[in-house]
Amino acid sequence: MITRTATPPRAPRRAAVLREVAVTAREQISERMLRVTLGGHDLAPTVHDAPGAWVKLFVPLPGGAGEHGRAYTVRGFDPIRDEITVDIFLHDGGTMTAWALGCRVGSPARIGGPRPSGAPGASAASLLLFGDETALPAISAMLEREHRERPAHAIVELGSPGDQQELELPPKASITWLLRGRTDAPGSLLVAAAPRARLDPNTGVWFAAEAHAAQEFRRLLRPVQLSESHTQGYWRRGVGDHQE
Ligand SMILES: Cc1cc2nc3c(=O)[nH]c(=O)nc-3n(C[C@H](O)[C@H](O)[C@H](O)COP(=O)(O)OP(=O)(O)OC[C@H]3O[C@@H](n4cnc5c(N)ncnc54)[C@H](O)[C@@H]3O)c2cc1C
């Protein structure tokens, strides 16, 4: 992960804790996105002030073979019910995909965190956000929190039109949806869109998608002077548990 910022960090990290939770609801919100609600006790400390922050979700492996932990954005928090929601993209061959498809109300899990997303802060005059399906929860959270009168635009790459979501956006926010073809490398449409985007020094840029695409995006951005930018590979093709 690379964050370039001219401003000091916005919110201090809270100490990571592991909390027991259980599934309280599950809802298919698009063709391949499953929203899972997790209830627990005193979950407020797992929610970060900055939008798009994430937790590590740990789920039991079949047959008691240990735990499987992966990063997921906190899409929503209900302090009254003490519940958080995560949107899990159902990609082929994913252990978390298998867990999400099989989980039921009462299924146990644990969460650790939160960790910040690197969302551009208040000093950016406008926002430009790039991401794939796995970044859509973070991008949605960032756009929905834009109460300020600054323009915010997101470019989102999907593998299927059925994964487009209807989002309630503030007046100056907009989304361009890009459809990846079968032969397109994941994230390649985002990288191709970058040179066409207007990047002035006051734009806060945020990118999250497949790791090779993130690498390429970083290279494109290197000569551009920006007050804030954050580029992160959220997953790596062919590699489980990618971390950077
Ligand atoms: C900070 C952060 C926040 C994230 N937030 C979210 C979120 O809110 N929702 C969400 O769905 N994901 C999110 N992700 C991505 C998610 O953590 C990864 O996709 C993770 O690898 C999924 O775990 P898995 O057990 O399904 O697959 P793994 O066991 O990690 O990988 C198994 C195989 O699946 C492939 N794979 C992994 N992800 C994808 C994918 N998206 N498309 C195609 N193939 C893939 C891997 O390359 C590997 O070959 C986030 C990642 C980070 C770092």
The ligand as an ORCA input file, in Angstrom:
! r2SCAN-3c Opt
* xyz 0 1
  C      -8.154     -3.192      2.879
  C      -8.966     -4.208      2.072
  C     -10.360     -4.123      2.058
  C     -11.104     -5.063      1.327
  N     -12.476     -4.954      1.316
  C     -13.212     -5.877      0.640
  C     -14.635     -5.826      0.659
  O     -15.259     -4.980      1.318
  N     -15.322     -6.770     -0.068
  C     -14.668     -7.745     -0.780
  O     -15.334     -8.571     -1.405
  N     -13.319     -7.810     -0.805
  C     -12.589     -6.916     -0.106
  N     -11.220     -6.995     -0.119
  C     -10.580     -8.043     -0.940
  C     -10.564     -9.404     -0.252
  O      -9.906     -9.313      1.010
  C      -9.811    -10.399     -1.176
  O     -10.503    -10.529     -2.383
  C      -9.575    -11.750     -0.536
  O      -8.523    -12.374     -1.240
  C     -10.780    -12.666     -0.567
  O     -10.461    -13.825      0.173
  P     -10.810    -15.296     -0.326
  O     -10.713    -16.192      0.851
  O     -12.150    -15.260     -1.012
  O      -9.725    -15.632     -1.417
  P      -8.162    -15.974     -1.187
  O      -7.991    -17.228     -0.402
  O      -7.478    -14.763     -0.630
  O      -7.672    -16.225     -2.681
  C      -8.027    -17.399     -3.425
  C      -7.908    -17.101     -4.913
  O      -8.900    -16.162     -5.281
  C      -8.322    -15.083     -6.012
  N      -9.068    -13.847     -5.705
  C      -9.079    -13.133     -4.551
  N      -9.889    -12.065     -4.681
  C     -10.395    -12.108     -5.946
  C     -11.288    -11.280     -6.675
  N     -11.852    -10.177     -6.158
  N     -11.591    -11.636     -7.945
  C     -11.051    -12.750     -8.513
  N     -10.192    -13.569     -7.872
  C      -9.869    -13.247     -6.609
  C      -6.871    -15.026     -5.532
  O      -6.064    -14.444     -6.515
  C      -6.565    -16.493     -5.303
  O      -6.135    -17.083     -6.515
  C     -10.454     -6.080      0.604
  C      -9.047     -6.181      0.647
  C      -8.311     -5.240      1.367
  C      -6.807     -5.365      1.417
*
